[in-house]
Amino acid sequence: MIKKFAKELLSQETWSQLRLFKTKIRNRYLNLLPKLTQIELQDILQKQMGLKSGDTVFVTSSVQELRLDFAPDKIIDLMVEIIGPQGTLTMPVYTKGPARGYLQRGEIFDLRRTPSMTGLLTELFRRREGVVRSLHPTKSVAALGPKAPYLTREHHCSPWPYGAQSPYYRLIELEAKIIGLGVTSAMITIVHAVEDFLKDEFPVVVNDPTLFKARCINDTGQET
């Protein structure tokens, strides 16, 4: 509320300068922190977050905030090793938002080529061999593991991006572990599954009622 009020009072240039200043201060603070080692991260994942073999996991992340002393793709290796071959790893791989603007521009979503805009780790994961992605133009999910097909296969069948046919709702059904790496709980978008499942019964109007027809290219290169 305060942020919205401040944006209305300040010019766009002043607001941009304030955001830049905030980013610089934040980066200076991060640079003072010790770097996170792979052994330390493994300890966090297993002992503090409780990840174990066979888990289904949904990860939201910010690599910059983690201050790693190793390559970011090693995070994926580590989590895959912990949950094992019976576990399933998932991440949000959204397109450039806001979603309404993306759809209004008539962007073509290519399941195999459209990059993830939800952070470096998610893009590295999207490109990994064996990862499948749900066919949704703005809120797609990437998954690796035996439950990946079930989680992703019907995401495009409903106008509700977080509804009962979405990976988000199915992750809740599977009692997946929802974790954040370098982010606060405010970034855990899976909470929107409640809104889309309840639809009109949800006490607050949170969705734009406009329906958009999006152009999508599936995993065989065909436009749907």
C-alpha positions in Angstrom: 0.0 0.0 0.0 2.8 2.4 0.9 4.7 1.4 -2.2 1.7 2.2 -4.4 1.2 5.6 -2.7 4.9 6.5 -3.1 4.8 5.6 -6.9 1.8 7.9 -7.4 3.5 10.8 -5.7 7.0 10.5 -7.3 7.9 10.9 -10.9 9.0 7.8 -12.9 12.5 9.1 -13.0 12.7 9.6 -9.3 11.2 6.2 -8.6 13.7 4.5 -10.9 16.6 6.3 -9.2 15.3 5.2 -5.8 15.1 1.6 -7.0 18.6 1.8 -8.4 19.9 3.2 -5.1 18.1 0.4 -3.2 19.7 -2.2 -5.4 23.2 -0.8 -5.0 22.8 -0.8 -1.2 21.6 -4.4 -1.3 24.5 -5.5 -3.4 27.0 -3.9 -1.1 25.5 -5.7 1.8 25.6 -9.0 0.0 29.2 -8.5 -0.9 30.1 -8.3 2.8 28.6 -11.7 3.5 30.7 -15.0 3.3 30.1 -17.1 0.3 27.9 -20.2 0.5 29.8 -23.5 -0.1 28.3 -26.6 -1.6 28.8 -28.5 1.6 26.9 -25.8 3.5 24.0 -25.8 1.0 23.8 -29.6 1.2 23.5 -29.3 5.0 20.7 -26.6 4.6 18.8 -28.7 2.2 18.9 -32.0 4.1 19.1 -30.9 7.8 17.1 -27.6 7.8 14.7 -28.1 4.9 14.4 -31.9 5.4 14.8 -33.0 1.8 15.3 -36.7 1.3 15.1 -39.5 -1.2 11.8 -39.8 -3.0 10.6 -36.2 -2.3 8.7 -34.1 -4.8 10.1 -30.6 -4.6 9.1 -27.2 -5.9 11.9 -24.6 -5.8 11.8 -20.8 -6.1 15.2 -19.2 -6.2 17.5 -16.2 -6.5 21.0 -17.2 -7.2 22.3 -13.6 -6.6 21.0 -13.7 -3.1 22.7 -17.0 -2.3 26.3 -15.7 -2.8 27.6 -19.1 -4.1 31.3 -20.1 -4.2 30.4 -22.7 -6.9 28.6 -22.8 -10.3 24.8 -22.4 -10.0 24.0 -25.5 -11.9 25.6 -27.5 -9.1 22.5 -26.6 -7.0 20.4 -28.7 -9.4 23.0 -31.6 -9.3 22.9 -31.5 -5.5 19.1 -31.5 -5.2 18.7 -34.3 -7.8 21.3 -36.4 -5.9 19.4 -35.8 -2.6 15.9 -36.8 -3.8 17.2 -39.6 -6.0 15.7 -41.3 -9.0 12.3 -41.7 -7.3 12.1 -37.9 -6.5 10.8 -35.2 -8.8 12.3 -31.7 -8.9 10.1 -28.8 -10.2 10.6 -25.1 -10.8 8.5 -22.2 -12.1 9.7 -21.1 -15.6 7.5 -18.1 -16.3 7.7 -15.9 -19.4 8.3 -12.2 -19.2 5.6 -10.5 -17.2 3.2 -9.1 -16.4 1.1 -11.9 -17.9 -1.6 -9.6 -19.2 0.9 -7.5 -21.2 2.6 -10.6 -22.6 -0.7 -12.0 -23.8 -1.9 -8.6 -25.2 1.3 -8.3 -27.3 0.4 -11.6 -29.0 3.7 -13.2 -28.1 4.2 -16.8 -29.3 5.1 -19.2 -26.5 7.5 -21.9 -27.7 7.7 -24.7 -25.2 11.2 -25.7 -26.2 12.7 -22.3 -26.8 11.0 -19.5 -24.8 13.4 -18.7 -21.9 12.5 -18.7 -18.3 12.3 -15.2 -16.7 12.2 -16.4 -13.1 15.9 -16.5 -12.5 19.1 -18.0 -13.7 18.6 -21.4 -11.9 15.3 -21.9 -13.5 16.7 -21.3 -17.0 19.6 -23.7 -16.3 17.0 -26.3 -15.2 14.8 -25.7 -18.2 17.7 -26.5 -20.5 18.7 -29.7 -18.7 18.3 -33.0 -20.5 15.2 -34.9 -19.4 13.3 -31.9 -18.1 9.8 -31.5 -19.3 7.8 -28.2 -19.3 4.1 -27.5 -19.1 2.4 -25.9 -22.1 1.3 -22.7 -20.6 2.1 -19.3 -22.1 2.8 -17.3 -18.9 3.0 -19.6 -15.8 4.7 -22.8 -17.1 6.5 -25.2 -14.8 9.6 -27.4 -15.6 9.9 -30.8 -14.0 12.4 -33.7 -13.8 11.6 -37.1 -12.4 8.9 -39.8 -12.5 6.0 -37.5 -11.6 7.0 -34.9 -14.2 4.5 -36.1 -16.9 1.6 -36.1 -14.4 2.4 -32.6 -13.1 2.8 -30.9 -16.5 0.6 -32.7 -19.1 -2.7 -30.9 -18.7 -1.6 -27.4 -17.7 -2.9 -25.9 -21.0 -6.3 -27.5 -20.6 -7.8 -24.8 -18.3 -7.9 -21.0 -18.4 -6.9 -21.1 -14.7 -3.1 -21.1 -14.5 -3.0 -22.3 -10.9 -6.2 -24.5 -11.0 -6.9 -28.2 -10.5 -5.2 -29.2 -13.8 -2.1 -27.2 -13.1 1.3 -28.4 -11.8 0.8 -26.1 -8.8 -2.4 -27.8 -7.6 -1.0 -31.3 -8.3 2.1 -30.5 -6.3 -0.1 -29.7 -3.3 -2.0 -33.0 -3.9 1.3 -34.9 -3.9 2.3 -33.1 -0.7 5.4 -31.7 -2.3 8.0 -29.8 -0.3 7.9 -26.1 -1.3 11.3 -24.4 -0.7 12.8 -21.0 -1.4 16.6 -20.5 -2.0 17.6 -16.9 -1.6 14.0 -15.6 -1.6 11.3 -14.8 1.0 8.0 -16.5 1.3 6.4 -13.6 -0.6 7.9 -15.2 -3.8 6.3 -18.6 -3.3 3.6 -18.3 -6.0 2.1 -21.7 -5.5 -0.3 -20.0 -2.9 -2.3 -18.8 -5.9 -3.6 -22.4 -6.3 -6.1 -21.7 -3.6 -7.4 -18.6 -5.5 -7.8 -20.5 -8.8 -9.3 -23.6 -7.2 -12.0 -21.7 -5.3 -12.6 -19.3 -8.3 -15.7 -17.2 -7.5 -15.9 -18.5 -4.0 -12.6 -16.9 -3.1 -13.4 -13.8 -1.0 -11.2 -11.3 -2.9 -11.2 -10.7 -6.7 -7.6 -11.4 -7.7 -7.9 -12.3 -11.4 -8.6 -10.3 -14.5 -11.8 -11.8 -16.0 -10.6 -11.2 -19.6 -9.8 -14.4 -21.5 -6.9 -14.2 -24.0 -6.2 -16.6 -26.9 -2.5 -17.4 -26.8 -0.4 -18.8 -29.6 1.7 -21.8 -28.3 4.2 -24.1 -30.0 4.3 -27.6 -28.4 7.2 -30.0 -28.0 6.8 -31.3 -31.5 7.1 -27.8 -33.1 3.4 -27.6 -33.9 1.3 -24.5 -33.1 -1.6 -25.1 -30.9 
